[in-house]
Amino acid sequence: MRKWQELILNSLLNFSMALVAGGFLKLVLDKGSAISSVIVIVCGVYLFGFLSILTYNSDKGK
């Protein structure tokens, strides 16, 4: 994997973890918007899973 690809994937993985953490924080601090918090958490987990599989496949194909 090239260095620029590694940096982009790393930044996207960090963004997905920030979505998950932000969703949990919003859920804890504001109970009224539980549905939007869960949606943000699910999007973060989905993005993290997709990027993890993409990274695994690109490293495996090396």
Backbone as ProteinMPNN parsed JSONL, in Angstrom:
{"seq_chain_A": "MRKWQELILNSLLNFSMALVAGGFLKLVLDKGSAISSVIVIVCGVYLFGFLSILTYNSDKGK", "coords_chain_A": {"N_chain_A": [[0.853, -1.169, 0.0], [0.55, 2.175, -0.827], [2.0, 5.163, 0.589], [0.343, 7.463, 0.612], [-2.151, 6.323, 0.309], [-2.335, 4.873, 2.647], [-2.366, 6.96, 4.52], [-4.776, 8.263, 3.871], [-6.679, 6.221, 4.358], [-6.211, 5.856, 7.079], [-7.001, 8.345, 8.116], [-9.719, 8.279, 7.469], [-10.55, 6.08, 8.973], [-10.111, 7.122, 11.521], [-12.019, 9.158, 11.433], [-14.362, 7.64, 11.34], [-14.315, 6.438, 13.855], [-14.549, 8.728, 15.384], [-17.152, 9.433, 14.734], [-18.571, 7.357, 15.991], [-17.838, 7.771, 18.692], [-18.821, 10.369, 19.04], [-21.536, 9.91, 18.619], [-22.17, 8.269, 20.836], [-21.596, 10.1, 22.88], [-23.474, 12.112, 22.337], [-25.777, 10.641, 22.771], [-25.6, 10.122, 25.507], [-25.607, 12.704, 26.61], [-27.889, 13.96, 25.578], [-30.881, 12.82, 25.792], [-33.189, 13.081, 24.349], [-32.787, 12.964, 21.613], [-32.367, 10.306, 20.688], [-32.668, 8.594, 18.502], [-31.307, 9.828, 16.35], [-28.765, 9.784, 17.407], [-28.228, 7.037, 17.54], [-28.282, 6.464, 14.826], [-26.018, 7.889, 13.957], [-24.035, 6.467, 15.337], [-24.334, 3.907, 14.183], [-23.686, 4.5, 11.505], [-20.997, 5.208, 11.833], [-19.911, 2.771, 12.755], [-20.471, 1.134, 10.553], [-18.97, 2.42, 8.539], [-16.408, 2.105, 9.627], [-16.173, -0.704, 9.608], [-16.367, -1.247, 6.834], [-14.093, 0.127, 5.884], [-12.114, -1.245, 7.254], [-12.254, -3.818, 6.128], [-11.623, -3.125, 3.491], [-8.99, -2.19, 3.838], [-7.783, -4.542, 4.788], [-8.087, -6.237, 2.556], [-6.573, -4.851, 0.647], [-4.027, -4.969, 1.764], [-3.67, -7.703, 1.813], [-3.599, -8.371, -0.866], [-1.121, -7.58, -1.626]], "CA_chain_A": [[0.0, 0.0, 0.0], [1.336, 3.403, -0.897], [1.923, 5.992, 1.8], [-0.817, 8.355, 0.562], [-3.33, 5.494, 0.548], [-2.344, 4.569, 4.07], [-2.776, 8.169, 5.244], [-6.208, 8.502, 3.629], [-7.445, 5.214, 5.092], [-6.065, 6.133, 8.5], [-7.841, 9.485, 8.466], [-11.116, 7.858, 7.398], [-10.795, 5.238, 10.145], [-10.235, 8.042, 12.653], [-13.311, 9.832, 11.296], [-15.433, 6.711, 11.708], [-14.284, 6.308, 15.323], [-15.084, 9.983, 15.915], [-18.608, 9.332, 14.604], [-19.056, 6.46, 17.043], [-17.682, 8.45, 19.98], [-19.759, 11.488, 19.057], [-22.889, 9.366, 18.789], [-22.33, 7.879, 22.239], [-21.626, 11.304, 23.692], [-24.77, 12.748, 22.118], [-26.773, 9.791, 23.408], [-25.502, 10.296, 26.96], [-25.914, 14.074, 27.011], [-29.203, 14.413, 25.115], [-31.732, 11.63, 25.648], [-34.306, 13.363, 23.443], [-32.462, 12.658, 20.213], [-31.754, 8.974, 20.723], [-32.673, 7.98, 17.167], [-30.21, 10.385, 15.562], [-27.514, 9.298, 18.002], [-28.044, 5.654, 17.108], [-27.959, 6.504, 13.396], [-24.622, 8.311, 13.847], [-23.218, 5.338, 15.79], [-24.403, 2.851, 13.157], [-22.903, 4.958, 10.354], [-19.586, 5.101, 12.193], [-19.534, 1.355, 12.79], [-20.51, 0.647, 9.177], [-17.817, 2.984, 7.844], [-15.212, 1.452, 10.161], [-16.142, -2.071, 9.087], [-16.072, -1.198, 5.406], [-12.699, 0.52, 5.688], [-11.259, -2.33, 7.751], [-12.246, -4.853, 5.085], [-10.883, -2.568, 2.366], [-7.579, -2.194, 4.203], [-7.338, -5.94, 4.848], [-7.979, -6.764, 1.191], [-5.468, -4.211, -0.078], [-2.788, -5.501, 2.308], [-3.598, -9.11, 1.442], [-3.277, -8.443, -2.278], [0.226, -7.08, -1.838]], "C_chain_A": [[0.901, 1.235, 0.0], [1.078, 4.259, 0.338], [0.683, 6.887, 1.777], [-2.112, 7.578, 0.776], [-3.458, 5.156, 2.025], [-2.816, 5.767, 4.893], [-4.269, 8.451, 5.076], [-7.05, 7.503, 4.4], [-7.37, 5.44, 6.591], [-6.947, 7.298, 8.928], [-9.327, 9.123, 8.413], [-11.485, 6.935, 8.557], [-10.94, 6.094, 11.4], [-11.577, 8.775, 12.618], [-14.452, 8.908, 11.706], [-15.47, 6.496, 13.22], [-14.801, 7.58, 15.99], [-16.61, 10.007, 15.804], [-19.195, 8.471, 15.717], [-18.978, 7.154, 18.401], [-18.644, 9.628, 20.1], [-21.195, 11.031, 19.232], [-23.155, 8.941, 20.217], [-22.425, 9.097, 23.148], [-22.957, 12.026, 23.554], [-25.881, 11.954, 22.795], [-26.778, 9.99, 24.923], [-25.973, 11.689, 27.372], [-27.321, 14.524, 26.641], [-30.076, 13.197, 24.834], [-32.849, 11.836, 24.625], [-34.037, 12.994, 22.002], [-31.761, 11.309, 20.116], [-31.673, 8.358, 19.329], [-31.526, 8.519, 16.318], [-28.862, 9.94, 16.108], [-27.222, 7.875, 17.551], [-27.681, 5.602, 15.63], [-26.501, 6.898, 13.192], [-23.694, 7.174, 14.264], [-23.185, 4.236, 14.735], [-23.604, 3.248, 11.913], [-21.409, 4.853, 10.63], [-19.103, 3.669, 12.196], [-19.496, 0.771, 11.381], [-19.296, 1.137, 8.392], [-16.524, 2.33, 8.314], [-15.086, 0.023, 9.625], [-15.778, -2.117, 7.615], [-14.6, -0.867, 5.166], [-11.729, -0.547, 6.199], [-11.149, -3.451, 6.731], [-11.447, -4.378, 3.872], [-9.385, -2.574, 2.636], [-7.02, -3.611, 4.225], [-7.133, -6.495, 3.439], [-6.819, -6.136, 0.425], [-4.12, -4.686, 0.451], [-2.587, -6.959, 1.901], [-3.177, -9.281, -0.016], [-1.866, -7.997, -2.608], [1.16, -8.117, -2.369]], "O_chain_A": [[1.883, 1.311, 0.739], [0.074, 4.097, 1.033], [0.032, 7.058, 2.808], [-3.064, 8.104, 1.353], [-4.556, 5.153, 2.581], [-3.574, 5.609, 5.849], [-4.943, 8.834, 6.032], [-8.035, 7.885, 5.032], [-8.356, 5.24, 7.301], [-7.573, 7.247, 9.988], [-10.11, 9.611, 9.227], [-12.603, 6.998, 9.069], [-11.792, 5.823, 12.246], [-12.198, 8.987, 13.66], [-15.404, 9.348, 12.351], [-16.549, 6.384, 13.801], [-15.425, 7.513, 17.049], [-17.285, 10.543, 16.682], [-20.208, 8.832, 16.315], [-19.938, 7.129, 19.17], [-19.219, 9.849, 21.166], [-21.983, 11.687, 19.913], [-24.226, 9.208, 20.761], [-23.234, 9.127, 24.074], [-23.51, 12.503, 24.545], [-26.822, 12.537, 23.333], [-27.84, 10.022, 25.546], [-26.665, 11.835, 28.38], [-27.891, 15.38, 27.317], [-30.009, 12.616, 23.751], [-33.391, 10.867, 24.095], [-34.972, 12.736, 21.245], [-30.686, 11.197, 19.527], [-30.702, 7.671, 19.015], [-30.846, 7.751, 15.639], [-27.917, 9.742, 15.343], [-26.083, 7.55, 17.216], [-26.859, 4.781, 15.225], [-25.815, 6.314, 12.352], [-22.674, 6.94, 13.616], [-22.121, 3.696, 14.431], [-22.916, 2.41, 11.332], [-20.64, 4.454, 9.755], [-18.015, 3.373, 11.702], [-18.594, 0.001, 11.05], [-18.667, 0.366, 7.668], [-15.644, 2.033, 7.506], [-13.998, -0.401, 9.235], [-14.966, -2.944, 7.2], [-13.939, -1.504, 4.345], [-10.648, -0.728, 5.638], [-10.059, -3.974, 6.498], [-10.681, -5.147, 3.292], [-8.597, -2.924, 1.758], [-5.916, -3.856, 3.739], [-6.124, -7.145, 3.163], [-6.155, -6.813, -0.36], [-3.164, -4.8, -0.316], [-1.458, -7.393, 1.672], [-2.476, -10.235, -0.354], [-1.463, -8.036, -3.771], [2.336, -7.831, -2.596]]}, "name": "protein", "num_of_chains": 1, "seq": "MRKWQELILNSLLNFSMALVAGGFLKLVLDKGSAISSVIVIVCGVYLFGFLSILTYNSDKGK"}
